[in-house]
């Protein structure tokens, strides 16, 4: 069998490098996808735990902070997801918080109903 020329060896090496680069990209992509999925799952579990604790312990400091954070940071188009926890929005002309007062006091009944 005749020896490969330098050009043939170079072509073979480049082809092997291309296959190796593709394998590296595929593995990195797989690892990044797995990391994103695990991060999303972590957030889902943490959120479920926080909501469950808020519903079961409506008078706790945690519930008070959770409701305040939801009231302050929940986007208007996402507020329906927390309507059983948050007070109804009241229109304010000067752009203040969407709900006035202590959300825990205004929603004590809705939280206790959700816990049942």
N, C-alpha and C positions, 0 to 999 in steps of 0.2 A: 504494500500500500504506500503510495507516494506521500511525502510530507506535505502538510498544508503550507500554503504560502502565508506570508505575513498578513496579507490582505484578508485571507480567509480566516485566520486566527483572530484578527481584529474584529471582523464581522461577527464571529461566534461569541467573542467576549462582550461586544456591545449588545447582542441579543440576550445574553445571560444577564447583563446588568439591567436591561429593560425589564426582564421578567422579575428580577430581584426587587427593583424599584416598585413595580406594580404590586408585588406581594407585601412590601413594606407599607405602601399606601393603603392597601386593603386591610391590613392588620391594624394600622393606626385608626382608620375609619371605624372598624369594628369596636375598638377600645373606646373611642370617643362616643359612639352610639350607646354603648353599655353604660358609660359614665353618665351620660345625659339621662338615660332611663332610670338609673339608680338615684340620681339627684331628684328627679321628678317624683319617684316613689317615696323618697325620704320626706319631701315636702308634703305630699299627700298624707302620709302617716302622721307627721307632726301637726298638720292642720286639723286632721280628724281628732287627734288627741286633745288639741287646744279647744276645739268646738265642743267636744264631749264634756270636758272639764267645765267649760263655761256654762253649759246647759245644766249639768248636775250640781254645780256649786255657784248659783247666780249671785250670792252675796260675797263671794271671795274677792280678794284684791286682784287676783289673776283675771277674773271675769270683768271687773271694772276696767282694768287696763286693756283687755282684749276688746271690749265694746268701744272704748275710747279710740283705740287704734283703727278698728273697723269704721267707726263713724268718721274719723279724720281722713283715712287713706283709701277707703273703698271707692272706686271710680263710679260715677253715676250710672253707667250702663251695667255695672256688676252688682249694684246695691240689692237687686232683687234676690240674689243668692243668699243674702243675710237678712231678708225682711222679717224673719221671725226673731231676730236678735236686735236689729237696729230700729230706732224710732222712725216714724214716717218723716220724709224730708219736708221741711218748711221753707218756702221761698223767702230768701233774704235779698234785699236790693243791694247791699254793700258787699256781697260775696263772703259773708262769714261762714262758719261751719254749717253744714246742711241740716243738722239737728241741734236743737238747743237743749240746755239742761244736762242733767246726768243721765246718760243712756241706760244705766242700770236701773234707776228709779222709774223711768218712763216705760221700760220694757220688762219689769219684774214679772208681770202677769204673762206676757208672751213667752218668756223663758221658762217659767214654771209649767205652762201648758205644753211646751215642746218637750220637756223632760218626762211628761206622763206617757 
